[in-house]
Amino acid sequence: MAYPQAPWKLQGYAILCLHLIETHRVRSLIPSELKIISVLPGKTVGGICLSYYGTGSVMEYSELIIVPAFVGYPGKIGSWISHIICR
């Protein structure tokens, strides 16, 4: 698939669902150099994002993004995305 040149203009909608997740269940999805950040003992924050970009976007497509954990790396924090499925 050929992608248009950036920047991309995307119009659409998304549903984001966040959950408390047991850290031991997602450790295998996170690179070993990243530290899983616990928000409660033994739990991190993760979730899924389902989005659709339609008319008015540079490309029309849908995607499912899997975010298994909130993570840290020296001097940085963020969320790790383990999977992106586009259609």
PyMOL commands that set and color helices and strands:
alter all, ss='L'
color gray80, all
select helices_A, chain A and resi 23-29
alter helices_A, ss='H'
color red, helices_A
select strands_A, chain A and resi 12-22+35-36+43-53+61-67+69-73+76-80+83-86
alter strands_A, ss='S'
color yellow, strands_A
deselect
rebuild
show_as cartoon
